Amino acid sequence: MNRLQYEKSPYLLQHAYNPVNWYPWGEEAFEEAKRQDKLVFLSIGYSTCHWCHVMEKESFEDDEVAQILNRDFIAIKVDREERPDIDAVYMAVCQALTGSGGWPLTILMTPEQKPFWAGTYLPKRARYGIIGLIDLLQRIAHLWKENRELLIKDSEKIIAYINRQKTARGISPERSLIHRAYKDFKASFDEEFGGFGSAPKFPTPHNLIFLLRYSQVEGKKTALNMAEKTLLQMYRGGIFDHLGGGFSRYSTDDMWLVPHFEKMLYDNALLTLAYLEAYRITQKALYLSVAERILGYVLRELRDEKGGFYCGQDADSDGVEGKFYVFTKEEIKSVLGEGADAFCEWYGVSDEGNFEGKNILNLLYNPRYESSNPEIERKREKLYEYRAKRTSLHKDDKILTSWNALMIAALSKASLITGKEEYLSAAVNAYEFIMVNLTDDGGKLKIRWRENESAFEGQLEDYAFFAFALLELYETTLNAEYLEKAAHFAEKMTELFMDEKNGGFYFYSKEGEQLISRPKETFDGAMPSGNSVTADVLFRLWKLTGEEKWKEISSRQFSFIAEAALNYPTGHSFALIALSRALYPSYDLVCVSSEEKAPAELREFLKDGCYPNLSCVLKTNENKELLSKIAPFTDRYPIPEKGSAYYLCENGACAAPVFSIEEVKRMLGSGQI
């Protein structure tokens, strides 16, 4: 019996009619493994994963494989996006055993959840030096019957290894760590195509944001150049969808031409933040245009009618990777008619194609890529409409708290910079969706919502990312209610996840299901780690509220992530962005105003964003009572009867009040604080 048919996850439902007798993760599966004295076969993936589809077609839809799995194993399927805790624990096992990881993740373990073998994609039969799934299953099943002590001994060693405790050394964060990261990025930078290292190339937007911030605080033009080169080449390449907007997950080549075609919400949220950051620093219109085209894609194709955002879209159509996105030249000509040749020239379309005989639209060889061409844009819209009807993409319509939080942050920043109400409205709607559908009666978060059901206890990244989003909403609106909510979720986060003895925050809650290990992840991979974002949130809360508890926890967290980043600073770029807030000069601005909302001149000043380490609190007659509760230091700032007053402080030293933003700018520019 395949029990996945009763699940909500699109990934699990994709496997609901396999001949494999799949179980979802849960007590029933492990109790059955113990009762039948069988090993557990654990397979972890997600619904838009190309190689997960390949393994399903080759093996999980195959009767021969199913017969072996059903006879000798209890087979469990996990959606990594619904249960990132399970994925994190067993991915750590895979990386420890093989030195790498990825999806689909394949684990063999005892009925007590103790793993002894780990890998990723496996073909049905051995090829190219990769063991076949059937061979592996048969060997392991034989070992379990004839020499299970060996497997149990191996599993015990693995458990001991992944649970080894490191003694915290109490590292004091220093700028040298940030300088090392910059130098390491510089050493691996691809001068010709942008990005770092060789193919496959991932956008990793927080690396670019780190370099952009470094260029500001250190005045390093080289850091800015590396970030700009990468942002430009990614946009010009095929990893950017030139018809519909948005970015694919990564590039399979050095020049960003051929993507792995799946599009993920988190990538596009983080890339929006990177392009917006580049625009604020350089004022180059192209960066803002790219950011808005990303948001246009997300709002058009990933937004639920209730305000939340879906996870992403698949790489495959009709079982073929990239089919949705590529064209022959003749096909484009038949759709566009007159003017098609100019369009093809603009987007590098040829008779022979650049991807399996077809064309991925790109601007890599177009020297006019920054130019606006109304006729090309009209043709682009026409081809987009044709593409949408030609075939379809599977959409993973789960709504995840953590990924939605990143999109709320991106939309908030876009609204601050552009002044466009549609972005702020979308951010607020997504915030309200989380509060209504993904927050329980006790004020705790859930991980996933789908088809009117929320599920799974929120984990560190849910709390950290949502608090981060709320701080971005506060910076955009200066509505103190968002600051209050950020503090609330940070309180819950410290209560549920903080390691008071050794520092840092655990991946999953002390109240959640306890797995074979309880990791504290710090590596900033495709997404920033929960610990890195936590560091950013805690420090910003201290700056905005003045509360000593946030200062104390923030200091401990900085010490923890600095130690984690010592051996590999470029793998902790978001953590270093957070650290730079503390290690470089920072400014605190309090505006007390007789107006109901933020003065127009203040909004314009914050929009420019010339000072990345500046925090701003607005106090009015409408919010003074709420601020008194969450930021009591504001009690000593009197509200004028008319107009606004500004109090500017730098690293704890405060100047006398001034009464216009122009005077604030003058003080910042002259250092007279």
KOLSE-540037 format. One line per field, with one value per residue (C-alpha): residue in three letters; x, y, z; residue number from 1. Coordinates in steps of 0.02 Angstrom, whole numbers, plus 50000, padded with zeros to 5 digits. Each point is the difference from the previous one (the first is absolute). Example, Ala and Ser with C-alpha at 12.3 -4.5 7.8 and 13.67 -1.06 7.14 Angstrom:
KOLSE-540037
rest ALA  SER
X 50615  50069
Y 49775  50172
Z 50390  49967
nr 1  2
This chain:
KOLSE-540037
rest MET  ASN  ARG  LEU  GLN  TYR  GLU  LYS  SER  PRO  TYR  LEU  LEU  GLN  HIS  ALA  TYR  ASN  PRO  VAL  ASN  TRP  TYR  PRO  TRP  GLY  GLU  GLU  ALA  PHE  GLU  GLU  ALA  LYS  ARG  GLN  ASP  LYS  LEU  VAL  PHE  LEU  SER  ILE  GLY  TYR  SER  THR  CYS  HIS  TRP  CYS  HIS  VAL  MET  GLU  LYS  GLU  SER  PHE  GLU  ASP  ASP  GLU  VAL  ALA  GLN  ILE  LEU  ASN  ARG  ASP  PHE  ILE  ALA  ILE  LYS  VAL  ASP  ARG  GLU  GLU  ARG  PRO  ASP  ILE  ASP  ALA  VAL  TYR  MET  ALA  VAL  CYS  GLN  ALA  LEU  THR  GLY  SER  GLY  GLY  TRP  PRO  LEU  THR  ILE  LEU  MET  THR  PRO  GLU  GLN  LYS  PRO  PHE  TRP  ALA  GLY  THR  TYR  LEU  PRO  LYS  ARG  ALA  ARG  TYR  GLY  ILE  ILE  GLY  LEU  ILE  ASP  LEU  LEU  GLN  ARG  ILE  ALA  HIS  LEU  TRP  LYS  GLU  ASN  ARG  GLU  LEU  LEU  ILE  LYS  ASP  SER  GLU  LYS  ILE  ILE  ALA  TYR  ILE  ASN  ARG  GLN  LYS  THR  ALA  ARG  GLY  ILE  SER  PRO  GLU  ARG  SER  LEU  ILE  HIS  ARG  ALA  TYR  LYS  ASP  PHE  LYS  ALA  SER  PHE  ASP  GLU  GLU  PHE  GLY  GLY  PHE  GLY  SER  ALA  PRO  LYS  PHE  PRO  THR  PRO  HIS  ASN  LEU  ILE  PHE  LEU  LEU  ARG  TYR  SER  GLN  VAL  GLU  GLY  LYS  LYS  THR  ALA  LEU  ASN  MET  ALA  GLU  LYS  THR  LEU  LEU  GLN  MET  TYR  ARG  GLY  GLY  ILE  PHE  ASP  HIS  LEU  GLY  GLY  GLY  PHE  SER  ARG  TYR  SER  THR  ASP  ASP  MET  TRP  LEU  VAL  PRO  HIS  PHE  GLU  LYS  MET  LEU  TYR  ASP  ASN  ALA  LEU  LEU  THR  LEU  ALA  TYR  LEU  GLU  ALA  TYR  ARG  ILE  THR  GLN  LYS  ALA  LEU  TYR  LEU  SER  VAL  ALA  GLU  ARG  ILE  LEU  GLY  TYR  VAL  LEU  ARG  GLU  LEU  ARG  ASP  GLU  LYS  GLY  GLY  PHE  TYR  CYS  GLY  GLN  ASP  ALA  ASP  SER  ASP  GLY  VAL  GLU  GLY  LYS  PHE  TYR  VAL  PHE  THR  LYS  GLU  GLU  ILE  LYS  SER  VAL  LEU  GLY  GLU  GLY  ALA  ASP  ALA  PHE  CYS  GLU  TRP  TYR  GLY  VAL  SER  ASP  GLU  GLY  ASN  PHE  GLU  GLY  LYS  ASN  ILE  LEU  ASN  LEU  LEU  TYR  ASN  PRO  ARG  TYR  GLU  SER  SER  ASN  PRO  GLU  ILE  GLU  ARG  LYS  ARG  GLU  LYS  LEU  TYR  GLU  TYR  ARG  ALA  LYS  ARG  THR  SER  LEU  HIS  LYS  ASP  ASP  LYS  ILE  LEU  THR  SER  TRP  ASN  ALA  LEU  MET  ILE  ALA  ALA  LEU  SER  LYS  ALA  SER  LEU  ILE  THR  GLY  LYS  GLU  GLU  TYR  LEU  SER  ALA  ALA  VAL  ASN  ALA  TYR  GLU  PHE  ILE  MET  VAL  ASN  LEU  THR  ASP  ASP  GLY  GLY  LYS  LEU  LYS  ILE  ARG  TRP  ARG  GLU  ASN  GLU  SER  ALA  PHE  GLU  GLY  GLN  LEU  GLU  ASP  TYR  ALA  PHE  PHE  ALA  PHE  ALA  LEU  LEU  GLU  LEU  TYR  GLU  THR  THR  LEU  ASN  ALA  GLU  TYR  LEU  GLU  LYS  ALA  ALA  HIS  PHE  ALA  GLU  LYS  MET  THR  GLU  LEU  PHE  MET  ASP  GLU  LYS  ASN  GLY  GLY  PHE  TYR  PHE  TYR  SER  LYS  GLU  GLY  GLU  GLN  LEU  ILE  SER  ARG  PRO  LYS  GLU  THR  PHE  ASP  GLY  ALA  MET  PRO  SER  GLY  ASN  SER  VAL  THR  ALA  ASP  VAL  LEU  PHE  ARG  LEU  TRP  LYS  LEU  THR  GLY  GLU  GLU  LYS  TRP  LYS  GLU  ILE  SER  SER  ARG  GLN  PHE  SER  PHE  ILE  ALA  GLU  ALA  ALA  LEU  ASN  TYR  PRO  THR  GLY  HIS  SER  PHE  ALA  LEU  ILE  ALA  LEU  SER  ARG  ALA  LEU  TYR  PRO  SER  TYR  ASP  LEU  VAL  CYS  VAL  SER  SER  GLU  GLU  LYS  ALA  PRO  ALA  GLU  LEU  ARG  GLU  PHE  LEU  LYS  ASP  GLY  CYS  TYR  PRO  ASN  LEU  SER  CYS  VAL  LEU  LYS  THR  ASN  GLU  ASN  LYS  GLU  LEU  LEU  SER  LYS  ILE  ALA  PRO  PHE  THR  ASP  ARG  TYR  PRO  ILE  PRO  GLU  LYS  GLY  SER  ALA  TYR  TYR  LEU  CYS  GLU  ASN  GLY  ALA  CYS  ALA  ALA  PRO  VAL  PHE  SER  ILE  GLU  GLU  VAL  LYS  ARG  MET  LEU  GLY  SER  GLY  GLN  ILE
X 50000  50069  49953  50057  49829  49939  50135  49995  50178  50007  50161  49925  49845  50110  50050  49828  49970  50173  49999  50114  49907  50055  49971  50012  50123  49919  49982  49897  50143  50133  49887  49963  50187  50028  49852  50055  50186  50037  50122  49937  50026  49985  49984  49999  49964  49883  49869  50096  50160  50052  50107  49863  49886  50134  50022  49813  49978  50150  49973  49848  49879  50089  49919  50167  50067  49834  49998  50169  49958  49831  50073  50157  49975  49879  50007  49976  49980  50038  49971  50155  49905  49870  50125  50165  50051  50000  50089  50132  50039  50017  50084  50135  50018  50017  50130  50098  50002  50022  50067  49851  49811  49849  49827  49928  50083  50004  50027  50001  49976  49945  49822  50071  50035  50188  50079  50141  49997  49968  50002  49901  49932  50022  49959  49901  50152  50184  50074  50145  50073  49841  49926  49826  49854  49953  50177  50011  49833  50038  50172  49935  49850  50119  50115  49852  49957  50176  50109  49889  50125  50113  49862  49951  50182  50020  49840  50059  50165  49906  49883  50148  50088  49857  49961  50177  50001  50116  50051  49962  50158  49917  50075  49996  49940  50125  50003  50142  49870  49903  50160  50045  49831  50025  50174  49935  49859  50125  50113  49859  49916  49969  50062  49923  49824  49977  49957  50122  50086  49943  49840  49873  49977  49872  49943  50022  49935  50062  50179  49965  49914  50152  50113  49885  50001  50188  50023  49906  50080  50177  49990  50061  49957  50058  49864  49869  50069  49990  49820  49950  50085  49909  49831  50017  50056  49863  49871  50074  50009  49866  49985  49887  49833  49999  49818  49917  50124  50076  50156  50028  50088  50176  50104  50075  50140  50125  49916  49825  49924  49921  49903  49929  49828  49905  49953  49992  49916  50148  50126  49893  49968  50186  50048  49874  50089  50169  49945  49914  50159  50101  49876  50009  50188  50023  49833  50012  49824  50034  50015  49833  49922  50063  49935  49829  49994  50037  49859  49885  50029  49971  49842  49930  50042  50037  49873  49854  49832  50009  50164  50134  50130  50029  50167  50046  49983  50072  50143  49905  49850  49927  50147  50130  50116  49991  49866  49893  50138  50088  49957  50057  50032  49863  49876  50040  49981  49831  49938  50074  49993  50070  50140  50043  50177  50037  49932  50106  50155  49964  49984  50135  49882  50080  49950  50111  49948  50100  49913  49966  49957  49888  50028  50009  49969  50148  50090  50178  50056  49887  50102  49837  49933  49970  49902  49812  49918  49810  49980  50103  49897  49837  50069  50055  49825  49926  50121  49967  49813  50034  50116  49871  49877  50127  50030  49990  50111  49965  49984  50038  49858  50055  50018  50151  50022  50188  49999  49850  50093  50143  49876  49919  50172  50033  49832  50021  50171  49931  49859  50121  50110  49867  49859  49881  49851  49970  50159  49960  49822  50065  50122  49866  49879  50132  50038  49815  49990  50136  49919  49830  50049  50173  49996  49915  49900  50157  50090  50113  50034  49963  50108  49876  49825  49909  49815  49944  50113  50152  50124  50164  50074  50099  50189  50139  49997  49812  50022  50161  49943  49830  50076  50120  49851  49910  50152  50004  49815  50036  50142  49885  49844  50067  49842  50045  49883  50122  50142  49893  49966  50184  50042  49862  50065  50179  49944  49921  50157  50116  49881  49986  50168  50142  50144  50035  50152  50101  49924  49908  49825  49944  49919  49839  49905  50025  49813  50007  50032  50173  50101  50166  50091  49955  50111  50045  50024  50108  50046  49922  49961  49863  49911  50077  50004  49878  50145  50064  49830  49975  50160  49936  49829  50068  50120  49870  49875  50125  50033  49815  49938  50151  49960  50154  49938  50013  50174  50057  49926  50063  50177  49998  49931  50135  50132  49921  49989  50173  50073  49896  50063  50185  50049  49887  49947  49928  49880  49928  49969  49832  50074  50137  49871  49923  50171  50042  49854  50090  50181  49981  49934  49813  49873  49838  49871  49846  49869  49867  49860  49834  49941  49902  50118  50183  50046  50022  50181  50039  49923  50104  50158  49970  49959  50173  50080  50172  50041  49979  50036  49868  49847  49851  49859  49848  49903  49831  49851  49917  50136  50085  49914  50047  50179  50009  49970  50117  50131  49993  50149  49884  49910  50133  49972  49861  49884  49999  49836  50034  50115  50135  50163  50143  50122  50153  50121  50158  50063  49918  50048  49851  49989  49879  49834  49981  49842  50022  50069  50120  50084  50008  50084  50123  50046  50022  50106  50112  50016  49938  49919
Y 50000  50171  50120  50160  50023  50074  50135  50185  50020  50012  49900  49858  50002  49981  49830  49950  49874  49923  49811  50031  49988  50172  50066  50182  50034  49955  49875  49879  49971  49969  49891  49896  49985  49935  49883  49925  50009  50099  50137  50172  50074  50190  50108  50190  50124  50137  50017  50110  49896  49934  49854  49951  49979  49899  49881  49980  49954  49882  49915  50046  49970  49836  49839  49910  50135  50013  49813  50007  50155  49931  49831  50052  50181  50125  50142  50179  50156  50174  50170  50097  50164  49939  49917  50095  49930  49820  50057  50095  49854  49869  50118  50023  49811  49996  50137  49916  49833  50059  50179  50066  50003  50042  49940  49874  49951  49812  49929  49822  49982  49889  50002  50114  50135  49970  50017  49893  50043  50165  50062  50102  49950  49817  49919  49840  49903  50042  50118  50120  49935  50036  49854  49951  50013  49817  49941  50109  49944  49817  50011  50095  49886  49851  50084  50036  49817  49930  50131  50136  50034  50081  50118  50043  50033  50116  50093  50026  50075  50118  50055  50033  50100  50116  50029  50045  50159  50144  50105  50183  50105  50169  50079  50190  50055  50106  50088  49886  49862  50114  50048  49816  49965  50143  49935  49822  50060  50100  49847  49891  50135  49960  50157  49951  49949  50053  49886  49896  49839  49893  49917  49964  50180  50050  50181  49999  50179  50027  49983  50146  50101  49972  50070  50147  50042  49975  50123  50129  49977  49975  50105  49851  50026  49823  49927  50104  49948  49815  50015  50105  49885  49851  50086  50059  49832  49905  50118  49986  49811  49868  49977  50153  49971  50140  49970  49977  50070  49910  49893  49814  49912  49989  49996  49840  50094  50137  50137  49989  49944  49830  49993  49861  50064  49986  50166  50016  50134  50021  50028  50135  50086  50006  50053  50142  50060  49989  50098  50131  50018  50025  50131  50096  50009  50034  50077  49900  49978  49826  49925  50071  49938  49822  50005  50056  49867  49869  50066  50009  49815  49954  50104  49935  49815  49951  50100  49910  50088  50012  50096  49869  49943  49826  49910  49997  49926  49841  49985  49870  50007  49841  49909  50104  50118  50178  49964  50144  50129  49958  50036  49963  50151  49946  49990  50178  50060  49916  50085  50173  50019  50165  50060  49824  50013  50154  49911  49846  50106  50092  49840  49895  49881  49896  49860  49874  50056  50004  49861  49830  50076  50134  50174  50071  50187  50101  50167  49935  50062  50152  50159  50098  49898  50156  50086  50017  49941  50016  49891  49860  50013  49983  49845  49932  50016  49913  49854  49990  49982  49864  49907  50001  49906  49884  49888  50012  49991  49907  50124  49953  50090  49975  50162  50000  50124  50021  50026  50116  50101  50027  50060  50118  50074  50020  50081  50116  50057  50024  50107  50106  50032  50023  50072  49879  49955  49834  49928  50053  49937  49829  49994  50044  49872  49864  50053  49990  49830  49934  50075  49925  49833  49955  50064  49899  50065  50006  50114  49862  49973  49853  49949  49966  50041  49915  49974  50086  49896  50060  49870  49968  50099  50152  49985  50126  50066  50031  50111  50083  50037  50062  50116  50061  50034  50094  50111  50037  50043  50114  50088  50030  50057  50053  49919  49950  49850  49911  50035  49930  49841  49981  50007  49874  49870  50031  49965  49836  49960  50020  49900  49853  49989  50086  49898  50094  49895  49998  50142  50000  49941  49823  49958  49936  50038  49921  49963  49918  49820  49952  49917  49907  50167  50181  50103  50184  50048  50151  49974  50127  49893  50033  50086  50085  49890  50028  50044  50135  50082  49984  50100  50137  50005  50006  50143  50102  49973  50068  50153  50033  49964  50040  49847  49928  49820  50011  50074  49858  49859  50086  50008  49813  49961  50102  49905  49835  50039  50079  49837  49901  50110  49993  49859  50046  50183  50002  49863  50116  50158  50044  49977  50122  50125  49993  50016  50152  50091  49984  50018  50158  50170  49998  50139  50010  50127  50041  50108  50072  50078  50086  49924  49838  49917  50013  50171  49998  50058  49853  49876  50072  49990  49817  49961  50057  49877  50080  49937  49810  49998  50128  49954  50115  50009  50112  50060  50085  50033  49848  49873  50070  49879  49848  50063  50028  49813  49932  50139  50086  50112  50103  50064  50134  50075  50132  50023  50181  50093  50031  49924  49870  49986  49880  49925  49920  49886  49912  49850  50062  50184  50114  50173  50140  49992  50076  50043  49947  49853  50118  50034  49811  49975  50138  49920  49829  50072  50102  49877  50132  49881
Z 50000  49950  50140  49913  49921  50166  50007  49950  49934  49810  50004  50100  49892  49845  50072  50063  49862  49989  50025  50149  50165  50058  50175  50052  50141  50165  50142  49896  49878  50132  50107  49846  49963  50176  49992  49834  50044  49843  49955  49951  49826  50014  49844  50017  49860  49942  49865  49877  50010  49828  50061  50122  49848  49911  50146  50017  49817  49998  50168  50104  49857  49960  50059  50024  50116  50090  50032  50087  50101  50055  50046  50093  50057  50071  49874  50060  49894  50069  49920  50054  49989  50125  50116  49985  50169  49936  49843  50098  50115  49863  49876  50133  50002  49810  50000  50140  49907  49821  50009  49902  49996  49896  49955  49988  50163  50030  50175  50066  50186  50142  50070  50138  49868  50006  49826  49932  49813  49911  49820  49876  49829  49956  49832  50001  49938  50023  49870  49983  50163  50099  50095  49942  50121  49977  50036  50155  50070  49973  50081  50151  50023  50000  50126  50115  50002  50010  50088  50072  50140  49870  49942  50179  50046  49850  50045  50179  49937  49886  50139  50114  49864  49957  50184  50050  50102  49964  50148  49971  50008  50015  49845  49998  49827  49905  49832  49945  49972  49882  49908  49978  49922  49876  49953  49978  49888  49900  49980  49931  49895  49816  49912  49834  50048  50179  50144  50100  49956  49854  49944  50065  50058  50129  50018  50192  50014  50178  49936  49883  50136  50110  49863  49971  50185  50010  49857  50103  50170  49932  49842  49898  49817  49961  50112  49910  49830  50044  50057  49849  49875  50073  50008  49820  49931  50091  49927  49825  50007  49982  50187  49991  49915  49871  49956  50168  50125  50148  50017  49990  50142  49927  49842  49933  49911  50040  49898  50078  49835  50034  50162  50102  49955  50164  50080  50189  50105  50119  49858  49924  50166  50042  49823  50011  50156  49912  49847  50109  50102  49841  49941  50163  49992  49814  49949  49838  49933  49931  50174  50054  49838  50032  50179  49941  49866  50132  50107  49850  49970  50183  50017  49837  50012  50180  50102  50080  49998  50190  49994  50033  49874  49928  50007  49817  49827  49927  49877  49899  49883  49930  50078  49906  50092  49935  49868  50064  49974  49836  49818  49824  49890  49881  50143  50054  49820  49982  50159  49977  49812  49940  50113  50058  49930  50104  50155  49964  49978  50162  50102  49917  49909  49861  49883  50089  50175  50162  50097  49923  49831  50074  50069  50174  49984  50063  49984  50021  49829  49989  50034  50011  50147  50105  49862  50000  49839  49999  49845  50077  50159  49901  49914  50168  50071  49848  50014  50187  49968  49871  50120  50139  49886  49918  50150  50189  50153  50161  50142  50179  50086  50180  50095  50116  50142  49978  49812  50009  50130  49878  49868  50126  50032  49814  49967  50149  49938  49824  50069  50101  49849  49866  50104  49913  50105  49908  50074  50176  49982  49943  50145  50127  49926  50014  50179  50042  49916  50115  50154  49958  49924  50064  50180  50136  50148  50108  49878  49931  49816  49887  49852  49859  49940  49858  49961  50160  50111  50095  50061  50091  50141  49944  49999  50025  49822  50012  50152  49945  49823  50056  50130  49865  49885  50138  50027  49814  50007  50147  49908  49853  50094  50172  50066  50178  49995  49885  50122  50140  49900  49957  50186  50038  49877  50055  50180  49943  49902  50150  50109  49880  49911  50096  50069  50161  50042  49839  49901  49836  49958  49962  49833  50078  50159  50170  49993  49828  49949  50061  49862  50010  50013  50030  49885  50005  49818  49958  49817  49882  49848  49873  50144  50151  50154  50141  50115  49881  49983  50187  50028  49885  50084  50178  49965  49908  50140  50124  49893  49976  50176  50108  50105  50086  49984  49811  50015  50112  49892  49843  50069  50040  49828  49913  50098  49947  49814  49996  50064  49874  49857  50046  49883  49855  50004  49823  50052  50132  49899  50078  50172  49951  49937  50173  50082  49896  50081  50166  49944  49895  50052  50026  50021  50096  49948  50104  49919  50114  49902  50027  49836  49997  49877  49956  49929  49812  50015  50115  49879  49858  50105  50045  49819  49945  50122  49995  50175  50011  50188  50046  50103  50016  50127  49976  50152  49982  50111  49921  50039  50156  50120  49897  49980  50188  50021  49867  49992  50171  49961  49889  50156  50022  49827  50009  49852  49938  49989  49817  49870  50032  50095  49961  50125  49921  50092  49943  50098  50159  49984  49967  49927  50044  49909  49828  49909  49819  49903  49912  50167  50033  49832  50037  50166  49921  49861  50114  50143  50124  50122
nr 1  2  3  4  5  6  7  8  9  10  11  12  13  14  15  16  17  18  19  20  21  22  23  24  25  26  27  28  29  30  31  32  33  34  35  36  37  38  39  40  41  42  43  44  45  46  47  48  49  50  51  52  53  54  55  56  57  58  59  60  61  62  63  64  65  66  67  68  69  70  71  72  73  74  75  76  77  78  79  80  81  82  83  84  85  86  87  88  89  90  91  92  93  94  95  96  97  98  99  100  101  102  103  104  105  106  107  108  109  110  111  112  113  114  115  116  117  118  119  120  121  122  123  124  125  126  127  128  129  130  131  132  133  134  135  136  137  138  139  140  141  142  143  144  145  146  147  148  149  150  151  152  153  154  155  156  157  158  159  160  161  162  163  164  165  166  167  168  169  170  171  172  173  174  175  176  177  178  179  180  181  182  183  184  185  186  187  188  189  190  191  192  193  194  195  196  197  198  199  200  201  202  203  204  205  206  207  208  209  210  211  212  213  214  215  216  217  218  219  220  221  222  223  224  225  226  227  228  229  230  231  232  233  234  235  236  237  238  239  240  241  242  243  244  245  246  247  248  249  250  251  252  253  254  255  256  257  258  259  260  261  262  263  264  265  266  267  268  269  270  271  272  273  274  275  276  277  278  279  280  281  282  283  284  285  286  287  288  289  290  291  292  293  294  295  296  297  298  299  300  301  302  303  304  305  306  307  308  309  310  311  312  313  314  315  316  317  318  319  320  321  322  323  324  325  326  327  328  329  330  331  332  333  334  335  336  337  338  339  340  341  342  343  344  345  346  347  348  349  350  351  352  353  354  355  356  357  358  359  360  361  362  363  364  365  366  367  368  369  370  371  372  373  374  375  376  377  378  379  380  381  382  383  384  385  386  387  388  389  390  391  392  393  394  395  396  397  398  399  400  401  402  403  404  405  406  407  408  409  410  411  412  413  414  415  416  417  418  419  420  421  422  423  424  425  426  427  428  429  430  431  432  433  434  435  436  437  438  439  440  441  442  443  444  445  446  447  448  449  450  451  452  453  454  455  456  457  458  459  460  461  462  463  464  465  466  467  468  469  470  471  472  473  474  475  476  477  478  479  480  481  482  483  484  485  486  487  488  489  490  491  492  493  494  495  496  497  498  499  500  501  502  503  504  505  506  507  508  509  510  511  512  513  514  515  516  517  518  519  520  521  522  523  524  525  526  527  528  529  530  531  532  533  534  535  536  537  538  539  540  541  542  543  544  545  546  547  548  549  550  551  552  553  554  555  556  557  558  559  560  561  562  563  564  565  566  567  568  569  570  571  572  573  574  575  576  577  578  579  580  581  582  583  584  585  586  587  588  589  590  591  592  593  594  595  596  597  598  599  600  601  602  603  604  605  606  607  608  609  610  611  612  613  614  615  616  617  618  619  620  621  622  623  624  625  626  627  628  629  630  631  632  633  634  635  636  637  638  639  640  641  642  643  644  645  646  647  648  649  650  651  652  653  654  655  656  657  658  659  660  661  662  663  664  665  666  667  668  669  670  671  672  673
